[in-house]
Amino acid sequence: MKPLLRRDDLVYPELSYQLIGYAYEVFDELGPGHSEKTYQKAYAIMLRKNNHKYNVNQCINS
């Protein structure tokens, strides 16, 4: 049985850990020194590969 993550400060703790893990995978694959746009593109590929929907650079009015 898969253990549940318990965090009161995260709305979606499982998803949060998964997304952070993707960021680490992208950085491990590309390494340091690339432009932000390069990391963004690689992260978008990772999200698509794992069937996550997302919006690119969407503005949120506060």
PyRosetta script that sets phi, psi and omega in degrees:
from pyrosetta import init, pose_from_sequence

init()
pose = pose_from_sequence("MKPLLRRDDLVYPELSYQLIGYAYEVFDELGPGHSEKTYQKAYAIMLRKNNHKYNVNQCINS")
pose.set_psi(1, 136.2)
pose.set_omega(1, -178.2)
pose.set_phi(2, -74.6)
pose.set_psi(2, 128.6)
pose.set_omega(2, 179.3)
pose.set_phi(3, -70.2)
pose.set_psi(3, 144.7)
pose.set_omega(3, 177.7)
pose.set_phi(4, -88.3)
pose.set_psi(4, 139.9)
pose.set_omega(4, 175.5)
pose.set_phi(5, -85.5)
pose.set_psi(5, 134.8)
pose.set_omega(5, -179.4)
pose.set_phi(6, -115.4)
pose.set_psi(6, 112.2)
pose.set_omega(6, 175.6)
pose.set_phi(7, -146.1)
pose.set_psi(7, 120.5)
pose.set_omega(7, 179.8)
pose.set_phi(8, -77.7)
pose.set_psi(8, -19.6)
pose.set_omega(8, -177.1)
pose.set_phi(9, -91.7)
pose.set_psi(9, -1.0)
pose.set_omega(9, 178.3)
pose.set_phi(10, -115.4)
pose.set_psi(10, 132.0)
pose.set_omega(10, 179.3)
pose.set_phi(11, -71.1)
pose.set_psi(11, -42.6)
pose.set_omega(11, 179.4)
pose.set_phi(12, -126.2)
pose.set_psi(12, 79.0)
pose.set_omega(12, -174.0)
pose.set_phi(13, -61.7)
pose.set_psi(13, -41.6)
pose.set_omega(13, -179.3)
pose.set_phi(14, -62.4)
pose.set_psi(14, -46.1)
pose.set_omega(14, 179.5)
pose.set_phi(15, -65.0)
pose.set_psi(15, -41.2)
pose.set_omega(15, 179.6)
pose.set_phi(16, -59.4)
pose.set_psi(16, -47.2)
pose.set_omega(16, 179.4)
pose.set_phi(17, -64.3)
pose.set_psi(17, -37.6)
pose.set_omega(17, 179.3)
pose.set_phi(18, -64.5)
pose.set_psi(18, -45.8)
pose.set_omega(18, -179.1)
pose.set_phi(19, -65.7)
pose.set_psi(19, -39.4)
pose.set_omega(19, 176.6)
pose.set_phi(20, -64.7)
pose.set_psi(20, -39.0)
pose.set_omega(20, 176.7)
pose.set_phi(21, -61.0)
pose.set_psi(21, -39.8)
pose.set_omega(21, 177.0)
pose.set_phi(22, -61.5)
pose.set_psi(22, -42.1)
pose.set_omega(22, 179.8)
pose.set_phi(23, -60.5)
pose.set_psi(23, -42.6)
pose.set_omega(23, 177.8)
pose.set_phi(24, -65.0)
pose.set_psi(24, -40.0)
pose.set_omega(24, 178.5)
pose.set_phi(25, -61.6)
pose.set_psi(25, -43.2)
pose.set_omega(25, 179.3)
pose.set_phi(26, -61.8)
pose.set_psi(26, -47.0)
pose.set_omega(26, -179.5)
pose.set_phi(27, -64.3)
pose.set_psi(27, -41.2)
pose.set_omega(27, 178.3)
pose.set_phi(28, -61.9)
pose.set_psi(28, -37.6)
pose.set_omega(28, -179.2)
pose.set_phi(29, -71.7)
pose.set_psi(29, -44.7)
pose.set_omega(29, -175.0)
pose.set_phi(30, -87.5)
pose.set_psi(30, -34.3)
pose.set_omega(30, -175.6)
pose.set_phi(31, 81.1)
pose.set_psi(31, 179.6)
pose.set_omega(31, -176.9)
pose.set_phi(32, -79.4)
pose.set_psi(32, 164.5)
pose.set_omega(32, 169.6)
pose.set_phi(33, 96.2)
pose.set_psi(33, 2.2)
pose.set_omega(33, 179.6)
pose.set_phi(34, -91.5)
pose.set_psi(34, 164.2)
pose.set_omega(34, 177.8)
pose.set_phi(35, -73.2)
pose.set_psi(35, 159.1)
pose.set_omega(35, 178.5)
pose.set_phi(36, -58.6)
pose.set_psi(36, -38.8)
pose.set_omega(36, -179.6)
pose.set_phi(37, -61.3)
pose.set_psi(37, -37.3)
pose.set_omega(37, 178.2)
pose.set_phi(38, -63.7)
pose.set_psi(38, -44.6)
pose.set_omega(38, 177.6)
pose.set_phi(39, -65.5)
pose.set_psi(39, -38.4)
pose.set_omega(39, 178.4)
pose.set_phi(40, -61.4)
pose.set_psi(40, -44.4)
pose.set_omega(40, 179.7)
pose.set_phi(41, -63.9)
pose.set_psi(41, -43.0)
pose.set_omega(41, 179.5)
pose.set_phi(42, -65.7)
pose.set_psi(42, -38.7)
pose.set_omega(42, 178.4)
pose.set_phi(43, -66.3)
pose.set_psi(43, -38.6)
pose.set_omega(43, 177.4)
pose.set_phi(44, -62.4)
pose.set_psi(44, -40.7)
pose.set_omega(44, 177.0)
pose.set_phi(45, -62.3)
pose.set_psi(45, -42.9)
pose.set_omega(45, 178.9)
pose.set_phi(46, -61.5)
pose.set_psi(46, -42.8)
pose.set_omega(46, 179.3)
pose.set_phi(47, -63.6)
pose.set_psi(47, -45.8)
pose.set_omega(47, 179.1)
pose.set_phi(48, -61.7)
pose.set_psi(48, -43.3)
pose.set_omega(48, -179.3)
pose.set_phi(49, -59.1)
pose.set_psi(49, -31.0)
pose.set_omega(49, -178.3)
pose.set_phi(50, -103.6)
pose.set_psi(50, 19.0)
pose.set_omega(50, 173.7)
pose.set_phi(51, 60.2)
pose.set_psi(51, 40.3)
pose.set_omega(51, 174.9)
pose.set_phi(52, -104.6)
pose.set_psi(52, 133.4)
pose.set_omega(52, 175.4)
pose.set_phi(53, -86.8)
pose.set_psi(53, 147.3)
pose.set_omega(53, -178.8)
pose.set_phi(54, -157.5)
pose.set_psi(54, 162.9)
pose.set_omega(54, 173.4)
pose.set_phi(55, -115.5)
pose.set_psi(55, 139.8)
pose.set_omega(55, -178.9)
pose.set_phi(56, -90.4)
pose.set_psi(56, 125.4)
pose.set_omega(56, 174.4)
pose.set_phi(57, 47.2)
pose.set_psi(57, 49.0)
pose.set_omega(57, 179.4)
pose.set_phi(58, -82.7)
pose.set_psi(58, 131.1)
pose.set_omega(58, 177.6)
pose.set_phi(59, -80.1)
pose.set_psi(59, 138.7)
pose.set_omega(59, 177.5)
pose.set_phi(60, -120.4)
pose.set_psi(60, 117.6)
pose.set_omega(60, 178.6)
pose.set_phi(61, -82.3)
pose.set_psi(61, 132.5)
pose.set_omega(61, -179.6)
pose.set_phi(62, -101.2)
pose.dump_pdb("model.pdb")
